[in-house]
Amino acid sequence: MNLPNRITVGRLGLAVVLFILLELACRGGDGWHWYLAFALYLVTVLSDGLDGYLARTRNQITAFGRIADPFVDKVVIGGVLVLTADLPATRAVVPAWLVLLVIAREFLVSGLRGFLEGRGTDFAARWEGKTKLVVQAFFCGTVLFLPGSRFDWVAALARGGLWVTAAVTVWSAYSYVRKAQELLRSSTDV
């Protein structure tokens, strides 16, 4: 297993520890659980860029990495949203409908990708998906920072981030659906 893939697997392990910390915070843990969860989240998210960079620059892109890296992204973002939607300190800025929207978008795009690539059509990640990931990751980081923060602007950033995240998630889903329609039309025209 090459270094980028080891980093990806390590990110999945960090996500498990992050989820345990969030569960401890939910059970009445003090503020340090939130700070540690935020720090661990930052390491997990920032190392996502590192594994991709190393895979590209070292020409070590693998089928495993192509599947595992976006899977870990989905686990991290989805896990943080699911858990923080249920925590008293964060549920006001992570409503259940947002969690459903994010997860539904991931199922939709993954289903389209599986269907199209099963037919031999390339349906690689697009810049809209990468933008969506950055926005969702920023929002999740803000949500994790919120309970330990004493700054009003963090709460305002989280409330605004909720709506930006929802809008970018919908926009990204629409973009992928449109691209899938184009590819399906062009493949039936041949």
GUSE-947669 format. One line per 8 residues: their letters; for each residue x, y, z of N, C-alpha, C. Coordinates in steps of 0.001 Angstrom, whole numbers, plus 500000, padded with zeros to 6 digits. Example, Ala and Ser with C-alpha at 12.3 -4.5 7.8 and 13.67 -1.06 7.14 Angstrom:
2
AS	513190,494310,507800,512300,495500,507800,513200,496700,507800 ~ 512850,497750,507080,513670,498940,507140,512900,500030,507870
! end
This chain:
190
MNLPNRIT	500862,498826,500000,500000,500000,500000,500907,501235,500000 ~ 500648,502141,499062,501491,503329,498951,501131,504371,500015 ~ 501974,505408,500126,501798,506426,501164,500458,507161,501058 ~ 500022,507616,499873,498715,508274,499811,497570,507393,500316 ~ 497613,506115,499994,496555,505206,500462,496641,504977,501970 ~ 497849,504934,502512,498000,504800,503969,497444,506041,504671 ~ 497653,507211,504092,497100,508444,504671,495572,508379,504647 ~ 495009,507908,503539,493550,507784,503433,493000,506846,504503
VGRLGLAV	493627,505699,504691,493187,504748,505716,493356,505369,507105 ~ 494447,506107,507308,494656,506809,508575,493572,507838,508837 ~ 493116,508514,507787,492019,509487,507930,490751,508799,508407 ~ 490496,507598,507931,489325,506856,508382,489454,506518,509872 ~ 490640,506131,510304,490878,505865,511722,490691,507121,512563 ~ 491182,508252,512073,490989,509521,512784,489509,509872,512888 ~ 488757,509551,511850,487318,509833,511873,486635,509035,512980 ~ 487042,507794,513171,486456,506967,514233,486738,507606,515599
VLFILLEL	487972,508039,515818,488325,508701,517081,487522,509992,517229 ~ 487370,510735,516151,486574,511962,516175,485142,511671,516603 ~ 484551,510627,516067,483169,510291,516406,483048,509877,517874 ~ 484059,509199,518397,484056,508838,519821,484111,510108,520673 ~ 484946,511060,520285,485017,512333,521019,483685,513070,520989 ~ 483023,513054,519850,481720,513718,519760,480687,513016,520640 ~ 480763,511701,520703,479857,510970,521584,480135,511329,523041 ~ 481400,511463,523421,481739,511868,524788,481239,513279,525076
ACRGGDGW	481347,514158,524095,480838,515522,524268,479331,515489,524469 ~ 478664,514612,523764,477209,514474,523869,476814,513988,525260 ~ 477650,513181,525863,477336,512629,527182,477775,513554,528317 ~ 477936,514822,528001,478242,515798,529046,479710,516066,529245 ~ 480510,515727,528268,481934,516021,528377,482162,517515,528463 ~ 483268,517894,529034,483537,519323,529149,484111,519881,527849 ~ 484474,521152,527876,484895,521862,526671,486081,521265,525945 ~ 486977,520584,526662,488164,520065,525986,487809,519015,524942
HWYLAFAL	486685,518297,525125,486261,517333,524099,485994,518042,522769 ~ 485364,519210,522859,485061,519973,521643,486325,520485,520985 ~ 487255,521008,521785,488510,521517,521211,489325,520397,520583 ~ 489374,519264,521249,490106,518131,520706,489427,517601,519442 ~ 488087,517538,519465,487350,517098,518276,487610,518047,517102 ~ 487613,519347,517371,487880,520326,516315,489286,520139,515754 ~ 490274,519984,516631,491659,519807,516180,491811,518525,515363 ~ 491205,517461,515832,491276,516184,515112,490576,516289,513760
YLVTVLSD	489463,516992,513739,488749,517222,512481,489639,517970,511488 ~ 490321,519009,511960,491210,519770,511071,492289,518881,510479 ~ 492904,518048,511302,493938,517134,510800,493344,516192,509754 ~ 492159,515662,510036,491502,514726,509123,491184,515380,507789 ~ 490645,516592,507825,490251,517284,506594,491468,517769,505818 ~ 492434,518344,506513,493611,518869,505808,494464,517752,505221 ~ 494488,516595,505861,495260,515482,505306,494609,514924,504041 ~ 493337,515264,503804,492676,514862,502563,493396,515484,501370
GLDGYLAR	493755,516729,501488,494496,517376,500408,495876,516773,500233 ~ 496482,516356,501337,497830,515786,501279,497847,514465,500527 ~ 496892,513577,500817,496925,512285,500122,496691,512448,498626 ~ 495796,513355,498256,495562,513601,496831,496775,514213,496142 ~ 497394,515156,496820,498590,515805,496264,499706,514779,496057 ~ 499954,513959,497063,501016,512954,496950,500703,511932,495856 ~ 499455,511520,495761,499091,510543,494728,499337,511110,493332 ~ 498974,512382,493133,499172,512987,491806,500647,513249,491508
TRNQITAF	501378,513848,492445,502766,514227,492180,503697,513028,492109 ~ 503363,511946,492786,504202,510741,492760,503701,509711,491750 ~ 502671,510093,491022,502061,509180,490055,501669,507863,490728 ~ 500992,508005,491895,500577,506836,492667,499054,506765,492807 ~ 498351,507188,491785,496894,507102,491801,496511,505640,491589 ~ 495678,505117,492492,495287,503705,492425,493764,503587,492423 ~ 493288,502427,492020,491840,502167,492056,491344,502223,493499 ~ 492144,501695,494439,491771,501749,495847,491612,503201,496306
GRIADPFV	492585,504034,495989,492541,505441,496393,491391,506191,495755 ~ 491106,505861,494507,490017,506523,493792,488661,506233,494444 ~ 488535,505086,495077,487295,504726,495772,487353,505133,497250 ~ 488483,504850,497904,488580,505061,499351,488590,506542,499729 ~ 489269,507384,498965,489373,508798,499341,488005,509488,499399 ~ 487175,509399,498355,485855,510023,498475,484963,509330,499504 ~ 485171,508026,499710,484414,507322,500745,484720,507911,502117 ~ 485996,508112,502412,486383,508681,503705,485836,510098,503831
DKVVIGGV	485881,510881,502756,485295,512232,502793,483827,512166,503210 ~ 483094,511246,502623,481661,511111,502916,481433,510661,504361 ~ 482270,509750,504848,482152,509287,506231,482416,510436,507194 ~ 483459,511212,506936,483814,512318,507838,482716,513372,507855 ~ 482333,513876,506688,481309,514932,506621,479970,514406,507115 ~ 479551,513256,506605,478273,512685,507022,478244,512365,508507 ~ 479324,511799,509010,479385,511468,510433,479306,512688,511324 ~ 480048,513725,510978,480000,514958,511778,478595,515542,511747
LVLTADLP	477974,515579,510580,476625,516145,510492,475602,515313,511264 ~ 475661,513994,511125,474707,513133,511839,474868,513308,513348 ~ 476098,513271,513827,476314,513361,515266,476001,514751,515819 ~ 476390,515804,515109,476148,517151,515639,474679,517558,515517 ~ 473925,516910,514644,472491,517203,514555,471774,516739,515818 ~ 472386,515830,516547,471760,515269,517749,472340,515839,519045 ~ 473388,516628,518954,474009,517167,520170,473350,518480,520577 ~ 473015,518638,521845,472347,519871,522286,473114,521149,521931
ATRAVVPA	474436,521090,521968,475239,522289,521731,475254,522727,520266 ~ 474872,521832,519352,474998,522146,517924,473733,521923,517111 ~ 472711,521312,517682,471549,520941,516873,470829,522138,516276 ~ 470966,523328,516862,470291,524505,516306,470849,524900,514943 ~ 472121,524581,514681,472717,524950,513387,472884,523754,512455 ~ 472504,522557,512907,472574,521366,512054,471212,520666,512099 ~ 470241,521221,511374,468919,520594,511367,468939,519267,510599 ~ 468003,518400,510950,467927,517082,510317,467758,517182,508805
WLVLLVIA	467022,518190,508326,466803,518290,506886,468117,518525,506141 ~ 469066,519233,506764,470367,519444,506107,471121,518124,506012 ~ 471089,517343,507077,471763,516046,507071,471179,515170,505955 ~ 469860,515131,505852,469215,514352,504788,469587,514858,503406 ~ 469641,516174,503244,470005,516763,501959,471412,516344,501545 ~ 472352,516451,502464,473750,516096,502160,473862,514612,501837 ~ 473245,513771,502626,473339,512327,502400,472621,511929,501106 ~ 471465,512521,500843,470736,512221,499606,471561,512611,498383
REFLVSGL	472228,513754,498446,473068,514187,497332,474191,513175,497078 ~ 474781,512669,498152,475872,511702,497999,475364,510393,497394 ~ 474205,509927,497837,473619,508715,497234,473309,508940,495756 ~ 472740,510086,495435,472377,510391,494053,473603,510385,493143 ~ 474621,511145,493525,475810,511254,492673,476559,509926,492611 ~ 476662,509231,493721,477334,507919,493703,476567,506930,492827 ~ 475250,506973,492897,474439,506103,492043,474617,506420,490567 ~ 474609,507715,490244,474841,508117,488852,476227,507673,488387
RGFLEGRG	477225,507874,489243,478587,507488,488873,478669,505979,488636 ~ 478096,505193,489537,478125,503744,489374,477418,503298,488104 ~ 476271,503896,487822,475515,503535,486627,476287,503892,485358 ~ 476770,505119,485280,477460,505562,484066,478788,504854,483864 ~ 479567,504708,484930,480855,504044,484774,480662,502552,484508 ~ 479559,501985,484980,479234,500598,484650,478951,500422,483166 ~ 478534,501506,482523,478293,501491,481077,479526,501898,480288 ~ 480642,502132,481011,481884,502503,480338,482053,503993,480107
TDFAARWE	481234,504814,480730,481304,506263,480571,482018,506868,481768 ~ 483026,507696,481508,483765,508351,482587,482872,509392,483261 ~ 482753,509301,484570,481955,510250,485343,482773,510675,486561 ~ 483928,511230,486271,484882,511618,487317,484363,512804,488120 ~ 485024,513027,489245,484679,514175,490094,484833,515459,489287 ~ 483946,516403,489565,483944,517689,488877,484259,518787,489881 ~ 484563,519954,489378,484913,521065,490271,483739,521438,491174 ~ 482514,521210,490720,481350,521502,491558,481332,520604,492801
GKTKLVVQ	481732,519361,492623,481813,518436,493746,482925,518806,494706 ~ 484035,519259,494160,485142,519686,495017,484772,520948,495788 ~ 484062,521865,495134,483592,523078,495816,482628,522705,496933 ~ 481719,521779,496640,480763,521311,497644,481482,520739,498851 ~ 482525,519943,498621,483278,519341,499719,483941,520418,500575 ~ 484534,521419,499941,485194,522496,500697,484176,523250,501551 ~ 483026,523578,500974,481991,524314,501717,481471,523474,502879 ~ 481175,522196,502623,480683,521333,503690,481737,521145,504782
AFFCGTVL	482994,520985,504385,484068,520806,505364,484228,522052,506225 ~ 484147,523230,505608,484244,524472,506371,483078,524586,507352 ~ 481883,524275,506875,480703,524332,507742,480855,523376,508928 ~ 481267,522141,508669,481437,521168,509756,482485,521643,510760 ~ 483561,522234,510270,484574,522775,511175,484013,523884,512048 ~ 483205,524749,511456,482571,525826,512217,481647,525258,513284 ~ 480883,524248,512921,479965,523609,513873,480738,522995,515037 ~ 481864,522348,514747,482657,521734,515817,483340,522778,516699
FLPGSRFD	483648,523927,516136,484304,524995,516906,483298,525757,517764 ~ 482047,525773,517342,481004,526581,517979,480819,526330,519477 ~ 480667,525078,519946,480380,524882,521369,481464,525403,522316 ~ 482703,525363,521902,483782,525842,522764,484074,527323,522609 ~ 483444,527953,521639,483737,529353,521338,482900,530296,522187 ~ 483501,531428,522496,482785,532475,523215,482536,533683,522312 ~ 482751,533501,521019,482609,534597,520073,481267,534511,519353 ~ 480531,535607,519334,479228,535639,518658,479365,535427,517157
WVAALARG	480482,535867,516584,480641,535762,515141,480730,534304,514690 ~ 481175,533405,515576,481249,531989,515207,479836,531433,515041 ~ 478928,531808,515944,477531,531368,515825,476897,531930,514559 ~ 477181,533191,514261,476644,533797,513033,477217,533102,511796 ~ 478500,532772,511842,479141,532068,510726,478507,530683,510535 ~ 478230,530009,511627,477598,528681,511531,476181,528785,510971 ~ 475418,529780,511436,474050,529938,510913,474069,530279,509421 ~ 474952,531154,509009,475078,531483,507588,475609,530303,506790
GLWVTAAV	476551,529565,507395,477128,528402,506734,476113,527319,506460 ~ 475111,527226,507328,474025,526264,507117,473376,526498,505760 ~ 473017,527732,505475,472311,528048,504222,473229,527965,503011 ~ 474481,528374,503173,475434,528258,502062,475677,526785,501749 ~ 475829,525979,502784,476038,524539,502585,474854,523907,501872 ~ 473647,524254,502297,472453,523709,501644,472410,524115,500173 ~ 472667,525384,499890,472594,525873,498513,473657,525219,497632 ~ 474881,525130,498115,475963,524540,497312,475734,523045,497119
TVWSAYSY	475178,522379,498121,474878,520948,497987,473834,520713,496899 ~ 472786,521520,496884,471744,521397,495858,472319,521740,494482 ~ 473076,522819,494404,473691,523240,493137,474600,522139,492586 ~ 475393,521533,493454,476292,520467,493028,475502,519259,492515 ~ 474450,518881,493225,473620,517755,492780,473023,518047,491409 ~ 472488,519247,491239,471901,519646,489954,472941,519565,488835 ~ 474145,520049,489119,475222,520025,488130,475550,518603,487690 ~ 475629,517684,488649,475941,516295,488308,474795,515634,487542
VRKAQELL	473567,515937,487904,472416,515377,487189,472421,515867,485743 ~ 472675,517157,485552,472740,517707,484187,473846,517045,483374 ~ 475004,516864,483967,476110,516211,483268,475746,514770,482927 ~ 475096,514073,483834,474677,512690,483569,473679,512646,482417 ~ 472752,513607,482388,471785,513667,481287,472502,513869,479954 ~ 473472,514776,479924,474239,515020,478692,474947,513751,478234 ~ 475585,513066,479164,476321,511851,478812,475378,510760,478324 ~ 474228,510636,478947,473259,509617,478520,472709,509945,477141
RSSTDV	472401,511240,476895,471918,511632,475564,472960,511362,474489 ~ 474209,511715,474772,475267,511541,473759,475546,510063,473514 ~ 475370,509224,474531,475638,507802,474308,474504,507127,473526 ~ 473304,507680,473594,472205,507085,472830,472167,507644,471403 ~ 472839,508778,471169,472883,509364,469829,473844,508614,468911 ~ 474773,507862,469497,475804,507189,468700,475269,505985,467998
! end
